[in-house]
């Protein structure tokens, strides 16, 4: 059975506080999650899945001191995994099609775009200030819609709508369907 977010976070915090057993248990619990993450993106039977899992586990281990205990652990771990996947694609010079870009931006955030050397400030500069700020706070800074709304003095639904419309505009611009 897969570990829950709260179980993983408890193991991470235990490891950060010096419990080597908790840290080892965390890394072991992450293996099936990371395998599934990479298989969904590379396909079953892809030989590099295990290598990417190991690279990600090493990165989690090496960067564990940078984890902010107030943040969602799985988001932190999967952002490391995304970076490892982008690095793999760069090494292989593999080109990934951009169909469904809006869904990628919504589910994956802007990490992949930043790794592709896109200038996020320039991208967001073409949007309204409300859309730009909503995207920056929720997708880049990692705030929830409720947190972004309270920081911006607007409703949570306004944040969600601004993010959705802003990402839709960005996707249209990036795919060339809007000028």
LOVEX-908016 format. One line per field, with one value per atom (N, C-alpha, C): residue number from 0; atom name; x, y, z. Coordinates in pm, 1 decimal, decimal comma, always signed. Example, Ala and Ser with C-alpha at 12.3 -4.5 7.8 and 13.67 -1.06 7.14 Angstrom:
REM LOVEX-908016
seq <- [0 / 0 / 0 / 1 / 1 / 1]
atom <- [N / CA / C / N / CA / C]
X <- [+1319,0 / +1230,0 / +1320,0 / +1285,0 / +1367,0 / +1290,0]
Y <- [-569,0 / -450,0 / -330,0 / -225,0 / -106,0 / +3,0]
Z <- [+780,0 / +780,0 / +780,0 / +708,0 / +714,0 / +787,0]
//
This chain:
REM LOVEX-908016
seq <- [0 / 0 / 0 / 1 / 1 / 1 / 2 / 2 / 2 / 3 / 3 / 3 / 4 / 4 / 4 / 5 / 5 / 5 / 6 / 6 / 6 / 7 / 7 / 7 / 8 / 8 / 8 / 9 / 9 / 9 / 10 / 10 / 10 / 11 / 11 / 11 / 12 / 12 / 12 / 13 / 13 / 13 / 14 / 14 / 14 / 15 / 15 / 15 / 16 / 16 / 16 / 17 / 17 / 17 / 18 / 18 / 18 / 19 / 19 / 19 / 20 / 20 / 20 / 21 / 21 / 21 / 22 / 22 / 22 / 23 / 23 / 23 / 24 / 24 / 24 / 25 / 25 / 25 / 26 / 26 / 26 / 27 / 27 / 27 / 28 / 28 / 28 / 29 / 29 / 29 / 30 / 30 / 30 / 31 / 31 / 31 / 32 / 32 / 32 / 33 / 33 / 33 / 34 / 34 / 34 / 35 / 35 / 35 / 36 / 36 / 36 / 37 / 37 / 37 / 38 / 38 / 38 / 39 / 39 / 39 / 40 / 40 / 40 / 41 / 41 / 41 / 42 / 42 / 42 / 43 / 43 / 43 / 44 / 44 / 44 / 45 / 45 / 45 / 46 / 46 / 46 / 47 / 47 / 47 / 48 / 48 / 48 / 49 / 49 / 49 / 50 / 50 / 50 / 51 / 51 / 51 / 52 / 52 / 52 / 53 / 53 / 53 / 54 / 54 / 54 / 55 / 55 / 55 / 56 / 56 / 56 / 57 / 57 / 57 / 58 / 58 / 58 / 59 / 59 / 59 / 60 / 60 / 60 / 61 / 61 / 61 / 62 / 62 / 62 / 63 / 63 / 63 / 64 / 64 / 64 / 65 / 65 / 65 / 66 / 66 / 66 / 67 / 67 / 67 / 68 / 68 / 68 / 69 / 69 / 69 / 70 / 70 / 70 / 71 / 71 / 71 / 72 / 72 / 72 / 73 / 73 / 73 / 74 / 74 / 74 / 75 / 75 / 75 / 76 / 76 / 76 / 77 / 77 / 77 / 78 / 78 / 78 / 79 / 79 / 79 / 80 / 80 / 80 / 81 / 81 / 81 / 82 / 82 / 82 / 83 / 83 / 83 / 84 / 84 / 84 / 85 / 85 / 85 / 86 / 86 / 86 / 87 / 87 / 87 / 88 / 88 / 88 / 89 / 89 / 89 / 90 / 90 / 90 / 91 / 91 / 91 / 92 / 92 / 92 / 93 / 93 / 93 / 94 / 94 / 94 / 95 / 95 / 95 / 96 / 96 / 96 / 97 / 97 / 97 / 98 / 98 / 98 / 99 / 99 / 99 / 100 / 100 / 100 / 101 / 101 / 101 / 102 / 102 / 102 / 103 / 103 / 103 / 104 / 104 / 104 / 105 / 105 / 105 / 106 / 106 / 106 / 107 / 107 / 107 / 108 / 108 / 108 / 109 / 109 / 109 / 110 / 110 / 110 / 111 / 111 / 111 / 112 / 112 / 112 / 113 / 113 / 113 / 114 / 114 / 114 / 115 / 115 / 115 / 116 / 116 / 116 / 117 / 117 / 117 / 118 / 118 / 118 / 119 / 119 / 119 / 120 / 120 / 120 / 121 / 121 / 121 / 122 / 122 / 122 / 123 / 123 / 123 / 124 / 124 / 124 / 125 / 125 / 125 / 126 / 126 / 126 / 127 / 127 / 127 / 128 / 128 / 128 / 129 / 129 / 129 / 130 / 130 / 130 / 131 / 131 / 131 / 132 / 132 / 132 / 133 / 133 / 133 / 134 / 134 / 134 / 135 / 135 / 135 / 136 / 136 / 136 / 137 / 137 / 137 / 138 / 138 / 138 / 139 / 139 / 139 / 140 / 140 / 140 / 141 / 141 / 141 / 142 / 142 / 142 / 143 / 143 / 143 / 144 / 144 / 144 / 145 / 145 / 145 / 146 / 146 / 146 / 147 / 147 / 147 / 148 / 148 / 148 / 149 / 149 / 149 / 150 / 150 / 150 / 151 / 151 / 151 / 152 / 152 / 152 / 153 / 153 / 153 / 154 / 154 / 154 / 155 / 155 / 155 / 156 / 156 / 156 / 157 / 157 / 157 / 158 / 158 / 158 / 159 / 159 / 159 / 160 / 160 / 160 / 161 / 161 / 161 / 162 / 162 / 162 / 163 / 163 / 163 / 164 / 164 / 164 / 165 / 165 / 165 / 166 / 166 / 166 / 167 / 167 / 167 / 168 / 168 / 168 / 169 / 169 / 169 / 170 / 170 / 170 / 171 / 171 / 171 / 172 / 172 / 172 / 173 / 173 / 173 / 174 / 174 / 174 / 175 / 175 / 175 / 176 / 176 / 176 / 177 / 177 / 177 / 178 / 178 / 178]
atom <- [N / CA / C / N / CA / C / N / CA / C / N / CA / C / N / CA / C / N / CA / C / N / CA / C / N / CA / C / N / CA / C / N / CA / C / N / CA / C / N / CA / C / N / CA / C / N / CA / C / N / CA / C / N / CA / C / N / CA / C / N / CA / C / N / CA / C / N / CA / C / N / CA / C / N / CA / C / N / CA / C / N / CA / C / N / CA / C / N / CA / C / N / CA / C / N / CA / C / N / CA / C / N / CA / C / N / CA / C / N / CA / C / N / CA / C / N / CA / C / N / CA / C / N / CA / C / N / CA / C / N / CA / C / N / CA / C / N / CA / C / N / CA / C / N / CA / C / N / CA / C / N / CA / C / N / CA / C / N / CA / C / N / CA / C / N / CA / C / N / CA / C / N / CA / C / N / CA / C / N / CA / C / N / CA / C / N / CA / C / N / CA / C / N / CA / C / N / CA / C / N / CA / C / N / CA / C / N / CA / C / N / CA / C / N / CA / C / N / CA / C / N / CA / C / N / CA / C / N / CA / C / N / CA / C / N / CA / C / N / CA / C / N / CA / C / N / CA / C / N / CA / C / N / CA / C / N / CA / C / N / CA / C / N / CA / C / N / CA / C / N / CA / C / N / CA / C / N / CA / C / N / CA / C / N / CA / C / N / CA / C / N / CA / C / N / CA / C / N / CA / C / N / CA / C / N / CA / C / N / CA / C / N / CA / C / N / CA / C / N / CA / C / N / CA / C / N / CA / C / N / CA / C / N / CA / C / N / CA / C / N / CA / C / N / CA / C / N / CA / C / N / CA / C / N / CA / C / N / CA / C / N / CA / C / N / CA / C / N / CA / C / N / CA / C / N / CA / C / N / CA / C / N / CA / C / N / CA / C / N / CA / C / N / CA / C / N / CA / C / N / CA / C / N / CA / C / N / CA / C / N / CA / C / N / CA / C / N / CA / C / N / CA / C / N / CA / C / N / CA / C / N / CA / C / N / CA / C / N / CA / C / N / CA / C / N / CA / C / N / CA / C / N / CA / C / N / CA / C / N / CA / C / N / CA / C / N / CA / C / N / CA / C / N / CA / C / N / CA / C / N / CA / C / N / CA / C / N / CA / C / N / CA / C / N / CA / C / N / CA / C / N / CA / C / N / CA / C / N / CA / C / N / CA / C / N / CA / C / N / CA / C / N / CA / C / N / CA / C / N / CA / C / N / CA / C / N / CA / C / N / CA / C / N / CA / C / N / CA / C / N / CA / C / N / CA / C / N / CA / C / N / CA / C / N / CA / C / N / CA / C / N / CA / C / N / CA / C / N / CA / C / N / CA / C / N / CA / C / N / CA / C / N / CA / C / N / CA / C / N / CA / C / N / CA / C / N / CA / C / N / CA / C / N / CA / C / N / CA / C / N / CA / C / N / CA / C]
X <- [+84,1 / +0,0 / +89,1 / +52,5 / +132,0 / +119,1 / +226,9 / +228,3 / +151,4 / +88,2 / +15,3 / +111,0 / +62,8 / +141,9 / +185,6 / +94,1 / +129,1 / +232,1 / +223,1 / +322,2 / +460,0 / +461,8 / +588,8 / +650,7 / +566,3 / +616,4 / +671,2 / +603,4 / +651,6 / +787,4 / +803,4 / +932,8 / +1040,8 / +1005,9 / +1101,9 / +1146,7 / +1051,7 / +1084,8 / +1166,9 / +1130,3 / +1209,8 / +1353,2 / +1369,9 / +1504,0 / +1580,1 / +1511,1 / +1575,5 / +1617,5 / +1545,7 / +1578,9 / +1678,3 / +1735,9 / +1843,0 / +1806,7 / +1682,9 / +1641,0 / +1676,0 / +1788,3 / +1835,3 / +1736,8 / +1669,9 / +1570,6 / +1453,2 / +1406,3 / +1295,5 / +1337,9 / +1460,8 / +1510,1 / +1517,3 / +1568,7 / +1577,1 / +1437,4 / +1343,9 / +1206,0 / +1141,6 / +1170,4 / +1119,7 / +1168,3 / +1297,7 / +1353,0 / +1291,8 / +1272,4 / +1210,7 / +1065,1 / +993,3 / +853,5 / +839,8 / +942,6 / +937,0 / +958,6 / +1022,8 / +1055,2 / +932,3 / +824,3 / +709,5 / +642,2 / +641,6 / +582,3 / +661,3 / +792,4 / +877,4 / +875,2 / +870,1 / +860,6 / +735,0 / +622,9 / +497,0 / +506,0 / +566,2 / +582,2 / +658,6 / +773,3 / +855,7 / +794,0 / +728,0 / +663,8 / +552,4 / +477,2 / +369,9 / +426,4 / +545,9 / +604,8 / +692,1 / +750,2 / +840,6 / +781,3 / +681,8 / +621,8 / +675,6 / +594,2 / +635,2 / +753,0 / +837,5 / +950,0 / +1065,7 / +1058,7 / +1165,9 / +1281,8 / +1396,3 / +1511,9 / +1559,0 / +1536,4 / +1588,3 / +1504,8 / +1388,8 / +1303,0 / +1378,4 / +1443,6 / +1514,3 / +1631,2 / +1700,7 / +1810,0 / +1757,2 / +1644,1 / +1586,0 / +1535,6 / +1480,8 / +1437,4 / +1557,5 / +1666,5 / +1786,1 / +1843,8 / +1848,9 / +1898,6 / +1812,9 / +1681,9 / +1590,6 / +1608,3 / +1622,6 / +1644,2 / +1773,7 / +1877,4 / +2004,3 / +1986,1 / +1912,9 / +1888,7 / +1805,5 / +1703,5 / +1622,5 / +1712,0 / +1796,5 / +1889,0 / +1983,9 / +2044,4 / +2142,7 / +2080,8 / +1957,2 / +1892,9 / +1791,5 / +1788,2 / +1685,0 / +1686,9 / +1802,0 / +1809,6 / +1736,7 / +1714,5 / +1645,9 / +1493,8 / +1443,2 / +1298,4 / +1237,2 / +1133,7 / +1059,6 / +946,8 / +952,3 / +856,7 / +712,7 / +692,6 / +557,7 / +497,2 / +575,0 / +527,9 / +487,6 / +415,3 / +374,3 / +497,7 / +527,1 / +647,2 / +641,8 / +527,4 / +520,5 / +544,7 / +499,0 / +524,9 / +674,5 / +743,3 / +888,3 / +958,8 / +919,0 / +982,2 / +955,2 / +830,2 / +798,9 / +860,6 / +887,2 / +957,9 / +1101,8 / +1163,1 / +1297,7 / +1291,8 / +1190,1 / +1175,6 / +1157,7 / +1080,2 / +1061,5 / +1193,9 / +1273,6 / +1404,5 / +1492,1 / +1488,6 / +1567,2 / +1519,3 / +1389,0 / +1334,0 / +1374,9 / +1369,5 / +1412,0 / +1560,8 / +1641,5 / +1784,5 / +1804,9 / +1727,7 / +1736,6 / +1703,1 / +1594,8 / +1557,0 / +1667,1 / +1728,6 / +1838,9 / +1956,8 / +1990,7 / +2101,9 / +2073,3 / +1949,6 / +1912,3 / +1875,7 / +1870,3 / +1828,0 / +1692,1 / +1610,7 / +1477,6 / +1383,6 / +1306,5 / +1210,9 / +1074,0 / +1009,5 / +878,9 / +775,6 / +671,3 / +568,4 / +493,8 / +445,4 / +379,5 / +227,6 / +172,4 / +27,8 / -17,6 / -130,8 / -182,4 / -101,6 / -41,5 / +44,8 / -29,5 / -155,5 / -229,7 / -237,0 / -263,1 / -270,4 / -134,4 / -27,6 / +106,1 / +133,5 / +102,3 / +126,7 / +43,3 / -80,4 / -167,6 / -119,2 / -86,9 / -51,6 / +93,0 / +180,8 / +322,4 / +379,7 / +304,8 / +358,3 / +456,7 / +535,2 / +624,3 / +768,0 / +794,4 / +931,7 / +988,7 / +909,8 / +959,1 / +984,1 / +897,6 / +917,0 / +1044,6 / +1070,2 / +1192,1 / +1314,3 / +1307,0 / +1418,7 / +1439,8 / +1339,2 / +1350,5 / +1398,2 / +1446,7 / +1504,4 / +1404,3 / +1278,2 / +1178,9 / +1185,7 / +1169,5 / +1173,0 / +1033,4 / +1013,3 / +882,1 / +831,6 / +921,1 / +876,6 / +824,0 / +891,3 / +845,5 / +712,5 / +698,4 / +572,4 / +457,7 / +481,0 / +374,7 / +350,5 / +451,1 / +436,0 / +330,2 / +298,8 / +197,2 / +55,5 / +39,1 / -92,8 / -135,1 / -261,1 / -304,7 / -232,1 / -220,6 / -146,8 / -213,6 / -346,4 / -417,5 / -388,0 / -389,7 / -359,5 / -214,0 / -125,5 / +16,2 / +44,9 / -11,1 / +11,1 / -48,8 / -167,5 / -232,3 / -149,5 / -98,5 / -15,1 / +115,5 / +176,7 / +304,1 / +287,3 / +182,3 / +163,8 / +126,6 / +40,8 / -3,6 / +88,6 / +140,5 / +219,0 / +369,1 / +416,6 / +561,2 / +596,6 / +522,6 / +552,0 / +493,5 / +398,6 / +343,5 / +234,0 / +176,3 / +67,1 / -60,2 / -148,7 / -279,7 / -362,4 / -475,2 / -563,1 / -611,7 / -640,8 / -688,3 / -579,6 / -455,7 / -345,0 / -321,0 / -322,5 / -301,7 / -413,2 / -535,3 / -648,6 / -632,8 / -591,8 / -577,8 / -463,5 / -355,8 / -245,1 / -286,5 / -371,1 / -408,6 / -535,3 / -604,5 / -728,2 / -840,7 / -840,7 / -946,7 / -1002,7 / -1110,9 / -1172,4 / -1092,5 / -1109,9 / -1041,9 / -1086,6 / -1216,3 / -1264,2 / -1204,7 / -1181,6 / -1118,3 / -974,8 / -904,4 / -768,6 / -773,8 / -863,9 / -874,2 / -908,4 / -1000,4 / -1040,3 / -923,8 / -853,6 / -739,8 / -629,1 / -601,8 / -500,0 / -543,1 / -666,2 / -715,4 / -708,4 / -759,8 / -759,9 / -618,7 / -533,5 / -394,9 / -319,6 / -335,4 / -267,9 / -321,5 / -450,3 / -509,4 / -449,5 / -432,8 / -370,0 / -224,5 / -150,8 / -10,7 / -0,5 / -85,5 / -83,9 / -112,2 / -207,5 / -241,8 / -124,4 / -57,7 / +58,7 / +172,9 / +199,3 / +311,3 / +290,4 / +165,6 / +137,5 / +114,2 / +114,1 / +99,1 / -43,4 / -140,9 / -280,0 / -338,8 / -261,8 / -306,1 / -186,3 / -209,8 / -101,7 / -119,5]
Y <- [-117,4 / +0,0 / +124,4 / +221,7 / +343,6 / +428,4 / +493,5 / +581,9 / +709,0 / +765,2 / +889,4 / +1007,4 / +1123,2 / +1245,6 / +1267,9 / +1251,2 / +1275,9 / +1174,2 / +1049,1 / +949,4 / +983,5 / +1020,9 / +1057,7 / +1178,8 / +1276,8 / +1398,7 / +1367,8 / +1280,2 / +1241,9 / +1173,2 / +1088,0 / +1021,6 / +1123,4 / +1218,0 / +1320,7 / +1403,0 / +1445,5 / +1526,7 / +1444,5 / +1318,0 / +1230,4 / +1220,6 / +1203,6 / +1198,6 / +1327,9 / +1440,3 / +1569,8 / +1590,2 / +1524,7 / +1537,3 / +1431,3 / +1357,3 / +1265,1 / +1118,2 / +1082,5 / +942,5 / +877,1 / +805,6 / +742,4 / +637,2 / +569,0 / +468,8 / +531,3 / +645,4 / +715,9 / +762,1 / +808,4 / +854,2 / +737,5 / +624,3 / +506,0 / +458,6 / +463,2 / +423,0 / +518,4 / +647,1 / +745,7 / +712,6 / +692,2 / +663,6 / +536,5 / +434,2 / +310,2 / +333,9 / +416,6 / +445,1 / +526,6 / +603,3 / +686,6 / +605,3 / +491,0 / +412,5 / +382,9 / +324,1 / +295,6 / +421,7 / +528,4 / +654,1 / +710,8 / +708,3 / +761,4 / +670,0 / +539,7 / +447,2 / +476,6 / +494,0 / +524,8 / +659,0 / +758,3 / +891,4 / +882,3 / +812,8 / +804,9 / +711,9 / +604,7 / +514,9 / +585,9 / +671,3 / +746,6 / +837,6 / +884,7 / +979,9 / +913,6 / +798,9 / +732,6 / +605,5 / +549,3 / +425,4 / +306,0 / +202,0 / +78,9 / +16,4 / -48,3 / -119,7 / -31,0 / +94,0 / +186,5 / +164,0 / +131,9 / +93,5 / +205,0 / +329,4 / +440,5 / +472,7 / +409,8 / +440,7 / +419,4 / +305,0 / +276,2 / +373,3 / +408,2 / +505,0 / +640,0 / +683,4 / +811,6 / +807,7 / +693,5 / +679,0 / +695,8 / +628,5 / +637,3 / +778,9 / +844,6 / +982,5 / +1073,9 / +1051,8 / +1134,5 / +1108,2 / +982,4 / +949,4 / +1011,6 / +1008,9 / +1070,9 / +1222,0 / +1282,9 / +1427,4 / +1460,9 / +1379,8 / +1401,7 / +1392,3 / +1292,3 / +1274,8 / +1394,7 / +1434,0 / +1542,6 / +1678,5 / +1698,2 / +1829,5 / +1833,8 / +1731,0 / +1722,5 / +1841,5 / +1900,8 / +2016,3 / +2138,0 / +2140,7 / +2254,8 / +2241,7 / +2128,7 / +2109,1 / +2201,4 / +2273,7 / +2362,9 / +2281,7 / +2262,7 / +2177,4 / +2226,7 / +2351,8 / +2406,0 / +2376,5 / +2319,1 / +2290,0 / +2143,5 / +2115,1 / +1978,3 / +1900,5 / +1790,1 / +1712,3 / +1653,5 / +1597,5 / +1532,7 / +1632,4 / +1755,6 / +1856,6 / +1883,2 / +1888,8 / +1910,0 / +1792,8 / +1671,8 / +1552,6 / +1542,9 / +1565,2 / +1553,5 / +1666,0 / +1780,3 / +1884,3 / +1840,1 / +1773,5 / +1718,4 / +1613,2 / +1528,3 / +1424,3 / +1486,3 / +1594,9 / +1661,3 / +1715,4 / +1774,4 / +1824,1 / +1710,2 / +1597,2 / +1481,4 / +1432,2 / +1436,1 / +1393,2 / +1489,2 / +1618,2 / +1717,5 / +1700,4 / +1677,9 / +1652,9 / +1529,9 / +1425,9 / +1303,8 / +1334,9 / +1408,2 / +1443,5 / +1524,9 / +1613,3 / +1692,0 / +1602,3 / +1509,9 / +1418,5 / +1333,6 / +1293,1 / +1206,2 / +1286,8 / +1418,2 / +1506,4 / +1462,7 / +1416,6 / +1370,5 / +1490,2 / +1497,0 / +1605,7 / +1555,5 / +1633,5 / +1596,9 / +1682,9 / +1622,2 / +1700,4 / +1790,9 / +1902,1 / +1999,5 / +1992,6 / +1882,0 / +1868,5 / +1865,7 / +1925,6 / +1928,2 / +2016,1 / +2121,3 / +2207,4 / +2268,1 / +2305,1 / +2365,2 / +2267,8 / +2139,9 / +2041,5 / +2024,5 / +2027,8 / +2015,2 / +2133,0 / +2253,3 / +2370,9 / +2367,7 / +2321,3 / +2317,3 / +2213,3 / +2092,2 / +1985,7 / +1989,8 / +2036,1 / +2031,4 / +2164,2 / +2272,2 / +2402,2 / +2450,6 / +2550,6 / +2610,7 / +2561,5 / +2456,1 / +2408,2 / +2364,8 / +2290,1 / +2242,7 / +2360,5 / +2460,0 / +2576,9 / +2651,1 / +2662,2 / +2730,7 / +2652,2 / +2519,4 / +2436,6 / +2442,5 / +2474,3 / +2487,2 / +2627,5 / +2699,9 / +2833,8 / +2938,9 / +2917,3 / +3019,8 / +3125,4 / +3245,7 / +3353,4 / +3371,1 / +3322,7 / +3324,5 / +3467,4 / +3557,5 / +3695,9 / +3752,8 / +3720,4 / +3768,5 / +3704,0 / +3575,2 / +3506,6 / +3568,9 / +3586,6 / +3640,7 / +3788,5 / +3856,8 / +3998,4 / +4026,2 / +3927,7 / +3944,3 / +3923,3 / +3892,7 / +3869,9 / +3991,1 / +3991,5 / +4098,0 / +4079,1 / +4185,8 / +4176,7 / +4078,4 / +4070,6 / +3977,5 / +3832,6 / +3803,0 / +3667,6 / +3632,1 / +3725,0 / +3701,9 / +3673,8 / +3754,9 / +3738,7 / +3607,4 / +3572,8 / +3448,3 / +3327,2 / +3328,5 / +3218,2 / +3212,6 / +3327,0 / +3330,3 / +3274,9 / +3316,5 / +3272,2 / +3124,7 / +3075,8 / +2936,6 / +2837,4 / +2870,4 / +2774,5 / +2784,9 / +2902,2 / +2919,6 / +2921,0 / +3000,0 / +3009,0 / +2893,2 / +2819,4 / +2700,8 / +2726,9 / +2845,9 / +2873,7 / +2806,2 / +2775,1 / +2723,7 / +2841,0 / +2809,4 / +2916,5 / +3002,6 / +2939,5 / +3014,4 / +3108,1 / +3058,8 / +3142,8 / +3259,4 / +3230,9 / +3337,3 / +3440,7 / +3394,8 / +3486,4 / +3577,7 / +3520,5 / +3603,4 / +3703,5 / +3665,7 / +3759,4 / +3871,3 / +3837,9 / +3936,2 / +4012,8 / +3974,5 / +4043,4 / +4018,9 / +3901,7 / +3866,7 / +3730,9 / +3690,2 / +3562,7 / +3445,9 / +3329,7 / +3208,5 / +3172,4 / +3188,1 / +3156,9 / +3253,4 / +3378,0 / +3474,6 / +3431,4 / +3378,3 / +3327,5 / +3210,7 / +3117,0 / +2998,6 / +3037,7 / +3129,5 / +3174,7 / +3246,6 / +3331,5 / +3404,8 / +3309,0 / +3207,9 / +3108,9 / +3034,1 / +2986,6 / +2910,7 / +2992,6 / +3113,6 / +3197,5 / +3237,0 / +3266,9 / +3302,7 / +3187,4 / +3066,1 / +2948,8 / +2917,5 / +2939,3 / +2915,9 / +3012,8 / +3138,4 / +3236,5 / +3200,1 / +3159,4 / +3120,6 / +3000,1 / +2902,5 / +2782,7 / +2819,9 / +2907,7 / +2950,8 / +3023,8 / +3108,2 / +3180,7 / +3086,6 / +2991,5 / +2900,2 / +2802,8 / +2768,6 / +2675,8 / +2752,0 / +2884,7 / +2964,9 / +2981,9 / +2944,8 / +2957,8 / +3093,4 / +3179,2 / +3316,5 / +3409,7 / +3523,5 / +3621,7 / +3739,7]
Z <- [+0,0 / +0,0 / +0,0 / -78,1 / -90,8 / +35,6 / +69,0 / +185,3 / +153,4 / +254,8 / +236,5 / +248,6 / +209,1 / +219,4 / +363,7 / +457,3 / +597,8 / +648,8 / +604,4 / +645,0 / +587,3 / +459,2 / +396,1 / +465,0 / +494,8 / +559,1 / +698,3 / +772,0 / +904,6 / +894,0 / +794,2 / +773,5 / +736,6 / +650,9 / +610,4 / +730,3 / +810,1 / +927,2 / +1026,5 / +1043,1 / +1128,8 / +1079,8 / +948,8 / +891,5 / +911,2 / +896,7 / +916,0 / +1061,6 / +1151,6 / +1293,9 / +1340,5 / +1243,9 / +1278,0 / +1284,6 / +1255,8 / +1258,9 / +1124,8 / +1122,9 / +999,7 / +949,3 / +1041,3 / +1002,2 / +928,8 / +977,7 / +911,4 / +773,1 / +761,8 / +631,7 / +532,7 / +577,7 / +491,4 / +451,9 / +547,3 / +518,2 / +417,4 / +429,6 / +334,4 / +193,2 / +178,8 / +46,6 / -11,6 / +70,8 / +23,8 / -17,5 / +57,7 / +25,9 / -101,9 / -135,9 / -255,8 / -384,5 / -374,7 / -494,5 / -580,1 / -526,2 / -614,2 / -668,7 / -590,2 / -637,8 / -755,3 / -743,2 / -849,8 / -972,1 / -950,0 / -1063,6 / -1144,5 / -1076,0 / -1144,4 / -1216,8 / -1151,7 / -1211,3 / -1343,6 / -1342,2 / -1462,8 / -1567,9 / -1526,3 / -1623,2 / -1699,5 / -1627,5 / -1694,8 / -1803,2 / -1784,6 / -1878,5 / -1984,5 / -1952,9 / -2046,9 / -2106,5 / -2042,8 / -2089,1 / -2012,5 / -2007,8 / -1940,6 / -2012,2 / -1936,1 / -1994,0 / -2035,7 / -2006,3 / -2042,9 / -1946,9 / -1999,6 / -1918,0 / -1824,7 / -1860,1 / -1781,3 / -1658,0 / -1643,1 / -1528,6 / -1397,7 / -1382,2 / -1256,8 / -1234,6 / -1342,8 / -1329,7 / -1281,8 / -1338,5 / -1299,4 / -1155,6 / -1114,1 / -975,1 / -882,7 / -914,3 / -830,1 / -828,3 / -944,7 / -949,9 / -862,8 / -867,2 / -788,5 / -639,6 / -601,6 / -460,2 / -408,3 / -490,1 / -450,6 / -433,1 / -525,7 / -516,4 / -392,5 / -362,9 / -242,5 / -119,2 / -116,5 / -3,4 / +9,4 / -101,7 / -98,9 / -69,3 / -109,3 / -94,1 / +20,2 / +102,5 / +206,8 / +301,9 / +324,2 / +414,4 / +357,1 / +226,9 / +165,1 / +170,4 / +217,9 / +224,6 / +329,6 / +290,1 / +379,0 / +442,8 / +572,0 / +643,0 / +633,0 / +595,0 / +580,9 / +444,4 / +354,2 / +218,7 / +204,8 / +98,9 / +68,8 / +22,5 / +88,0 / +56,9 / -83,7 / -122,1 / -253,7 / -366,0 / -350,6 / -453,4 / -465,7 / -353,0 / -352,8 / -420,0 / -386,0 / -443,2 / -593,2 / -635,1 / -776,7 / -859,4 / -797,5 / -873,3 / -898,4 / -802,0 / -823,9 / -934,5 / -930,9 / -1033,6 / -1171,9 / -1179,8 / -1310,8 / -1362,9 / -1274,3 / -1316,8 / -1367,3 / -1300,0 / -1343,8 / -1479,8 / -1502,3 / -1630,7 / -1742,5 / -1714,8 / -1814,5 / -1845,3 / -1741,2 / -1762,9 / -1849,7 / -1825,7 / -1906,9 / -2053,4 / -2077,3 / -2213,7 / -2281,9 / -2206,7 / -2263,8 / -2300,9 / -2212,5 / -2241,9 / -2364,8 / -2381,1 / -2492,3 / -2617,3 / -2601,1 / -2710,3 / -2764,3 / -2673,3 / -2710,0 / -2715,5 / -2819,4 / -2834,3 / -2792,3 / -2710,7 / -2660,5 / -2731,2 / -2789,8 / -2858,4 / -2760,7 / -2809,8 / -2724,8 / -2732,0 / -2785,3 / -2783,8 / -2638,8 / -2612,9 / -2476,9 / -2384,6 / -2437,9 / -2357,8 / -2239,4 / -2258,7 / -2147,8 / -2030,3 / -2056,8 / -1949,3 / -1881,7 / -1961,0 / -1903,5 / -1811,4 / -1856,7 / -1774,2 / -1647,1 / -1658,4 / -1542,5 / -1442,6 / -1488,7 / -1395,4 / -1351,4 / -1434,2 / -1402,1 / -1356,0 / -1367,7 / -1331,4 / -1436,1 / -1402,8 / -1500,5 / -1490,3 / -1407,7 / -1394,5 / -1529,6 / -1605,7 / -1735,6 / -1829,3 / -1823,3 / -1908,9 / -1871,1 / -1740,3 / -1696,3 / -1740,5 / -1730,6 / -1772,9 / -1922,7 / -1996,5 / -2141,1 / -2178,7 / -2078,6 / -2095,1 / -2141,7 / -2110,4 / -2141,7 / -2033,4 / -2069,0 / -1972,9 / -1915,4 / -1794,2 / -1732,1 / -1715,7 / -1677,4 / -1661,4 / -1792,0 / -1901,0 / -2031,1 / -2068,3 / -2042,7 / -2071,2 / -1991,9 / -1862,1 / -1777,3 / -1803,3 / -1855,6 / -1886,2 / -1992,2 / -2073,0 / -2176,9 / -2127,0 / -2000,8 / -1942,9 / -1860,3 / -1820,1 / -1729,0 / -1596,8 / -1520,3 / -1393,7 / -1298,2 / -1300,1 / -1212,1 / -1251,4 / -1382,1 / -1427,5 / -1398,4 / -1426,8 / -1404,1 / -1257,3 / -1169,7 / -1026,8 / -975,7 / -1024,2 / -981,5 / -1024,7 / -1146,7 / -1195,7 / -1117,8 / -1097,5 / -1025,5 / -883,5 / -814,2 / -675,3 / -665,1 / -756,4 / -743,7 / -812,6 / -929,2 / -1006,0 / -983,0 / -950,0 / -932,3 / -784,3 / -704,7 / -562,2 / -482,6 / -542,5 / -478,2 / -376,4 / -377,5 / -285,0 / -332,5 / -239,8 / -277,4 / -330,2 / -392,4 / -441,6 / -325,7 / -213,8 / -95,8 / -43,4 / -36,7 / +11,2 / -84,6 / -215,4 / -314,3 / -305,0 / -282,2 / -270,8 / -148,7 / -36,0 / +83,8 / +68,9 / -1,2 / -24,8 / -120,0 / -216,4 / -317,7 / -287,3 / -180,1 / -144,4 / -243,0 / -308,2 / -402,7 / -362,0 / -426,0 / -389,7 / -447,4 / -385,1 / -431,2 / -573,1 / -602,0 / -736,8 / -839,4 / -800,5 / -891,0 / -923,0 / -822,7 / -845,4 / -944,6 / -920,4 / -1007,0 / -1150,8 / -1166,0 / -1300,2 / -1367,9 / -1293,3 / -1350,2 / -1394,0 / -1312,6 / -1348,4 / -1473,7 / -1475,7 / -1590,6 / -1719,6 / -1714,7 / -1834,7 / -1877,0 / -1780,0 / -1811,0 / -1874,5 / -1819,7 / -1877,5 / -2016,9 / -2034,9 / -2167,0 / -2269,6 / -2230,8 / -2320,6 / -2350,0 / -2245,2 / -2265,1 / -2358,0 / -2337,2 / -2421,8 / -2566,9 / -2587,7 / -2723,8 / -2788,4 / -2712,6 / -2766,1 / -2798,0 / -2708,7 / -2727,9 / -2841,8 / -2867,5 / -2978,3 / -3109,6 / -3102,3 / -3223,5 / -3270,5 / -3186,8 / -3229,8 / -3195,7 / -3129,8 / -3101,9 / -3117,3 / -3164,0 / -3184,6 / -3093,4]
//
